[in-house]
Each structure stands twice: as C-alpha cells, then as structure tokens.
Amino acid sequence: MSGEMALALGDLWREAHNHIDRGRFDKAIEKYKYILVRYADNSLANEYANAYLGDILFTLSQTNLAESHIKKALSLRGTRNDNEHAMSLYSAIS
C-alpha cells in the first residue's frame, strides 16, 4: 500500500472512531463499509473494519448481522492471534 493510501486509510479510521465516540454509529458504519469497498484488497483493513462493524452492530442489538461481520473478521485473521477485539466479540455473541 502506498504512503498516500495508508494516510487516507488512517484518516478514515480516525473519522470512524470519532463518530463512535460521539455516538454517531450510523456515520461510523458508513466509514467502515467504505473501507471494506475501497480497501477490498487489504485483508488487514477488511479484518478490522469487519470487527468494528460487528462491535457497533452488536451494540445496536443487530446480533445476526454483528455475528456475520465478526465471523468474517475472524476468517480474515487466519492463524494470527493479534485481533483480540474480534475474538472477544465472538465470545460475547456465542
């Protein structure tokens, strides 16, 4: 990923987190869905965007959709053990 793309992705993460901090979950969901489309070839970005989407949707009591995103995040994680966020979310809904 080029430096410019990494910067843009970093900006999107910050914007999404700011929306979450302000309780604007709909705006955060839009950002994460955009990341899934814009950075479709970046498995790590997709992993974390799916994990955060799952977290937001779980908070909004949309458990079926949340579970789908969390399972996607875990499948992208593969054998790595560094996405504890997705792992703990999956434990919460299982």
C-alpha positions as a Markdown table, in Angstrom:
| # | Residue | x | y | z |
|---|---|---|---|---|
| 1 | Met | 0.0 | 0.0 | 0.0 |
| 2 | Ser | 1.4 | 3.4 | -1.0 |
| 3 | Gly | 2.0 | 6.0 | 1.7 |
| 4 | Glu | -0.8 | 8.1 | 0.3 |
| 5 | Met | -3.3 | 5.2 | 0.6 |
| 6 | Ala | -2.1 | 4.4 | 4.1 |
| 7 | Leu | -2.6 | 8.0 | 5.1 |
| 8 | Ala | -6.1 | 8.0 | 3.7 |
| 9 | Leu | -6.9 | 4.8 | 5.5 |
| 10 | Gly | -5.6 | 6.2 | 8.7 |
| 11 | Asp | -7.8 | 9.3 | 8.3 |
| 12 | Leu | -10.9 | 7.0 | 7.7 |
| 13 | Trp | -10.1 | 5.1 | 10.9 |
| 14 | Arg | -9.9 | 8.3 | 12.9 |
| 15 | Glu | -13.1 | 9.6 | 11.4 |
| 16 | Ala | -14.9 | 6.4 | 12.2 |
| 17 | His | -13.6 | 6.3 | 15.8 |
| 18 | Asn | -14.6 | 9.9 | 16.3 |
| 19 | His | -18.1 | 9.1 | 15.1 |
| 20 | Ile | -18.3 | 6.2 | 17.6 |
| 21 | Asp | -17.0 | 8.4 | 20.4 |
| 22 | Arg | -19.9 | 10.9 | 19.6 |
| 23 | Gly | -22.5 | 8.1 | 19.4 |
| 24 | Arg | -23.0 | 8.6 | 15.7 |
| 25 | Phe | -23.0 | 4.9 | 14.9 |
| 26 | Asp | -24.7 | 5.3 | 11.5 |
| 27 | Lys | -21.8 | 7.5 | 10.3 |
| 28 | Ala | -19.2 | 5.1 | 11.7 |
| 29 | Ile | -20.9 | 2.2 | 9.9 |
| 30 | Glu | -20.7 | 4.2 | 6.7 |
| 31 | Lys | -17.0 | 4.7 | 7.1 |
| 32 | Tyr | -16.3 | 1.1 | 7.9 |
| 33 | Lys | -18.4 | -0.1 | 4.9 |
| 34 | Tyr | -16.5 | 2.4 | 2.7 |
| 35 | Ile | -13.2 | 0.9 | 4.0 |
| 36 | Leu | -14.5 | -2.6 | 3.0 |
| 37 | Val | -15.1 | -1.4 | -0.5 |
| 38 | Arg | -12.2 | 1.0 | -1.0 |
| 39 | Tyr | -9.6 | -1.3 | 0.5 |
| 40 | Ala | -11.1 | -4.7 | -0.6 |
| 41 | Asp | -7.6 | -5.9 | -1.5 |
| 42 | Asn | -6.2 | -5.2 | 2.0 |
| 43 | Ser | -7.1 | -8.1 | 4.2 |
| 44 | Leu | -5.9 | -6.5 | 7.4 |
| 45 | Ala | -8.1 | -3.4 | 6.8 |
| 46 | Asn | -11.1 | -5.6 | 6.0 |
| 47 | Glu | -10.5 | -7.7 | 9.1 |
| 48 | Tyr | -10.5 | -4.7 | 11.4 |
| 49 | Ala | -13.4 | -3.0 | 9.6 |
| 50 | Asn | -15.5 | -6.1 | 9.9 |
| 51 | Ala | -14.6 | -6.4 | 13.6 |
| 52 | Tyr | -15.6 | -2.8 | 14.3 |
| 53 | Leu | -18.8 | -3.2 | 12.3 |
| 54 | Gly | -19.6 | -6.3 | 14.3 |
| 55 | Asp | -19.0 | -4.4 | 17.5 |
| 56 | Ile | -21.2 | -1.5 | 16.5 |
| 57 | Leu | -24.0 | -3.7 | 15.3 |
| 58 | Phe | -23.8 | -5.8 | 18.5 |
| 59 | Thr | -24.2 | -2.6 | 20.4 |
| 60 | Leu | -27.2 | -1.7 | 18.3 |
| 61 | Ser | -28.7 | -5.2 | 19.1 |
| 62 | Gln | -28.4 | -6.3 | 15.5 |
| 63 | Thr | -26.8 | -9.6 | 16.6 |
| 64 | Asn | -27.3 | -11.7 | 13.4 |
| 65 | Leu | -25.5 | -9.0 | 11.3 |
| 66 | Ala | -22.9 | -8.5 | 14.0 |
| 67 | Glu | -22.1 | -12.2 | 14.1 |
| 68 | Ser | -21.7 | -12.2 | 10.3 |
| 69 | His | -19.1 | -9.4 | 10.4 |
| 70 | Ile | -17.3 | -10.8 | 13.4 |
| 71 | Lys | -17.0 | -14.2 | 11.7 |
| 72 | Lys | -15.7 | -12.5 | 8.6 |
| 73 | Ala | -13.1 | -10.7 | 10.7 |
| 74 | Leu | -12.0 | -14.0 | 12.3 |
| 75 | Ser | -11.8 | -15.7 | 9.0 |
| 76 | Leu | -9.5 | -13.0 | 7.7 |
| 77 | Arg | -7.4 | -13.2 | 10.8 |
| 78 | Gly | -6.4 | -16.8 | 9.9 |
| 79 | Thr | -3.9 | -18.2 | 12.3 |
| 80 | Arg | -2.8 | -14.9 | 13.7 |
| 81 | Asn | -3.7 | -14.3 | 17.3 |
| 82 | Asp | -3.4 | -10.5 | 17.4 |
| 83 | Asn | -7.1 | -9.5 | 16.8 |
| 84 | Glu | -8.3 | -9.9 | 20.4 |
| 85 | His | -11.1 | -7.4 | 19.7 |
| 86 | Ala | -12.8 | -9.8 | 17.2 |
| 87 | Met | -12.1 | -12.8 | 19.4 |
| 88 | Ser | -13.8 | -11.2 | 22.5 |
| 89 | Leu | -16.7 | -10.1 | 20.4 |
| 90 | Tyr | -17.3 | -13.6 | 19.1 |
| 91 | Ser | -17.2 | -14.9 | 22.7 |
| 92 | Ala | -19.8 | -12.4 | 23.6 |
| 93 | Ile | -22.3 | -13.5 | 21.0 |
| 94 | Ser | -21.6 | -17.2 | 21.1 |
